[in-house]
Amino acid sequence: GTGKELVAKSIHYNSMRKDHPLIAVNCSAFAESLLESELFGHEKGAFTGAVGLKKGRFEMADKGTLFLDEIGELPMPLQVKLLRVLQERTVERVGGTVSLAVDFRLIAATNKILEDEVKNGKFREDLYYRLNVVKANIPPLRDRLEDIPLLIKHFIEKYTQGPERAGIVTGIDKEAIQRLCDYEWRGNVRELENVIERAIILAKGSIITVSDLPSQIRNPKAGTLQLDGIPDGVGLSETLAAVEKRMILRAMKMSGNVQTTAAKILGIGKSGLNQKLKKFNLDKELKLDNK
């Protein structure tokens, strides 16, 4: 959550390998058998379900960068195989007999203390020293406040890409940036990304302001839950309805009142959007394009 993948992307796109692929793999997201196939690929018929040849992530990253996140979760048998790949610079697909030359930069990340994992016999010492050539510790977001404005800019650009979103939000005001810098960010970069995405959806104008931020950031010492436009004391169902209505209005604005596009932005079907427009009487408020 500290932004490890963003750091990996920054290294890759500012290097001589930037014109080649950046391939990311989360080692904790796969069972051991699936992870081996994911990394090394497999030949047709290598195992039940291997109906065709599949290139692995090592091959896909050739001439580029391979980012292995949560490498501390890599099973011991795969640690041995990874070490061999790094030493010999070749890979062999599961079920294959041919060694394929590969050339990639490896960036590995973990939230574990690998020195302790080595001492406890959970991580190979030889692999640890093979990986630990250039080491970078990434502090939690609350300890690097100077990064927050840059990350905000990055996430605004990320979530306003595409013709249906262009120009809807173009920036954020100074007071909102200050509130974001004052927040503790226990969820680190991932929490900041979620906050910016939410603010873009709910923003009343083209500039994100303090009022577009969650209540815990607007009023960090407030003991009660407060939401924009929702009076104190209302029930959960009414609160959810108010947020839902606001998101629908925002999507309709982003789409230029084209219901098909608005439905895609909201991640629902057009018929579902039509029902919600009628539910909130928005079909009478808006000029709708039924395309």
CORJO-V270420 format. One record per residue. RES is the residue in three letters. PHI is phi in whole degrees, -180 to 180 (none if undefined). Layout:
RES:PHI ; RES:PHI
//
This chain:
GLY:none ; THR:-80 ; GLY:100 ; LYS:-61 ; GLU:-69 ; LEU:-63 ; VAL:-65 ; ALA:-61 ; LYS:-64 ; SER:-63 ; ILE:-62 ; HIS:-64 ; TYR:-78 ; ASN:-114 ; SER:-122 ; MET:-72 ; ARG:-96 ; LYS:-62 ; ASP:-86 ; HIS:-117 ; PRO:-66 ; LEU:-109 ; ILE:-113 ; ALA:-113 ; VAL:-136 ; ASN:-95 ; CYS:-66 ; SER:-87 ; ALA:-93 ; PHE:-129 ; ALA:-68 ; GLU:-56 ; SER:-64 ; LEU:-73 ; LEU:-66 ; GLU:-61 ; SER:-65 ; GLU:-65 ; LEU:-80 ; PHE:-97 ; GLY:77 ; HIS:-151 ; GLU:-87 ; LYS:-60 ; GLY:80 ; ALA:-64 ; PHE:-160 ; THR:-58 ; GLY:98 ; ALA:-84 ; VAL:-81 ; GLY:-156 ; LEU:-70 ; LYS:-133 ; LYS:-75 ; GLY:-89 ; ARG:-66 ; PHE:-60 ; GLU:-66 ; MET:-64 ; ALA:-88 ; ASP:-54 ; LYS:73 ; GLY:-118 ; THR:-129 ; LEU:-111 ; PHE:-107 ; LEU:-102 ; ASP:-86 ; GLU:53 ; ILE:-67 ; GLY:-65 ; GLU:-93 ; LEU:-67 ; PRO:-60 ; MET:-55 ; PRO:-60 ; LEU:-78 ; GLN:-62 ; VAL:-61 ; LYS:-69 ; LEU:-64 ; LEU:-59 ; ARG:-64 ; VAL:-61 ; LEU:-68 ; GLN:-78 ; GLU:-97 ; ARG:58 ; THR:-138 ; VAL:-130 ; GLU:-128 ; ARG:-63 ; VAL:-60 ; GLY:84 ; GLY:-106 ; THR:-127 ; VAL:-100 ; SER:-87 ; LEU:-108 ; ALA:-71 ; VAL:-134 ; ASP:-140 ; PHE:-146 ; ARG:-86 ; LEU:-106 ; ILE:-117 ; ALA:-117 ; ALA:-137 ; THR:-159 ; ASN:-101 ; LYS:-99 ; ILE:-92 ; LEU:-65 ; GLU:-58 ; ASP:-68 ; GLU:-64 ; VAL:-65 ; LYS:-61 ; ASN:-87 ; GLY:74 ; LYS:-100 ; PHE:-142 ; ARG:-67 ; GLU:-66 ; ASP:-66 ; LEU:-69 ; TYR:-57 ; TYR:-72 ; ARG:-69 ; LEU:-81 ; ASN:-84 ; VAL:-85 ; VAL:-122 ; LYS:-111 ; ALA:-134 ; ASN:-93 ; ILE:-104 ; PRO:-67 ; PRO:-62 ; LEU:-58 ; ARG:-64 ; ASP:-99 ; ARG:-140 ; LEU:-61 ; GLU:-65 ; ASP:-82 ; ILE:-61 ; PRO:-58 ; LEU:-66 ; LEU:-68 ; ILE:-59 ; LYS:-59 ; HIS:-61 ; PHE:-72 ; ILE:-63 ; GLU:-63 ; LYS:-62 ; TYR:-95 ; THR:-120 ; GLN:-79 ; GLY:99 ; PRO:-62 ; GLU:-79 ; ARG:-118 ; ALA:-59 ; GLY:83 ; ILE:-65 ; VAL:-128 ; THR:-114 ; GLY:-179 ; ILE:-144 ; ASP:-82 ; LYS:-64 ; GLU:-65 ; ALA:-65 ; ILE:-61 ; GLN:-64 ; ARG:-62 ; LEU:-68 ; CYS:-73 ; ASP:-81 ; TYR:-77 ; GLU:-79 ; TRP:55 ; ARG:-65 ; GLY:-91 ; ASN:59 ; VAL:-63 ; ARG:-63 ; GLU:-66 ; LEU:-61 ; GLU:-60 ; ASN:-63 ; VAL:-65 ; ILE:-68 ; GLU:-61 ; ARG:-63 ; ALA:-63 ; ILE:-64 ; ILE:-67 ; LEU:-97 ; ALA:-58 ; LYS:-83 ; GLY:-140 ; SER:-83 ; ILE:-116 ; ILE:-70 ; THR:-119 ; VAL:-57 ; SER:-66 ; ASP:-88 ; LEU:-91 ; PRO:-61 ; SER:-61 ; GLN:-69 ; ILE:-95 ; ARG:-64 ; ASN:-130 ; PRO:-61 ; LYS:-100 ; ALA:-71 ; GLY:-96 ; THR:-117 ; LEU:-79 ; GLN:-132 ; LEU:-129 ; ASP:-57 ; GLY:76 ; ILE:-119 ; PRO:-64 ; ASP:-63 ; GLY:91 ; VAL:-79 ; GLY:-79 ; LEU:-62 ; SER:-62 ; GLU:-70 ; THR:-64 ; LEU:-62 ; ALA:-64 ; ALA:-65 ; VAL:-66 ; GLU:-61 ; LYS:-62 ; ARG:-66 ; MET:-66 ; ILE:-65 ; LEU:-60 ; ARG:-65 ; ALA:-64 ; MET:-65 ; LYS:-66 ; MET:-63 ; SER:-92 ; GLY:69 ; ASN:67 ; VAL:-89 ; GLN:-64 ; THR:-61 ; THR:-68 ; ALA:-61 ; ALA:-63 ; LYS:-65 ; ILE:-61 ; LEU:-81 ; GLY:76 ; ILE:-129 ; GLY:-78 ; LYS:-64 ; SER:-64 ; GLY:-64 ; LEU:-65 ; ASN:-58 ; GLN:-62 ; LYS:-71 ; LEU:-61 ; LYS:-71 ; LYS:-57 ; PHE:-99 ; ASN:59 ; LEU:-78 ; ASP:-64 ; LYS:-89 ; GLU:-83 ; LEU:-109 ; LYS:-87 ; LEU:-103 ; ASP:-100 ; ASN:-84 ; LYS:-69
//
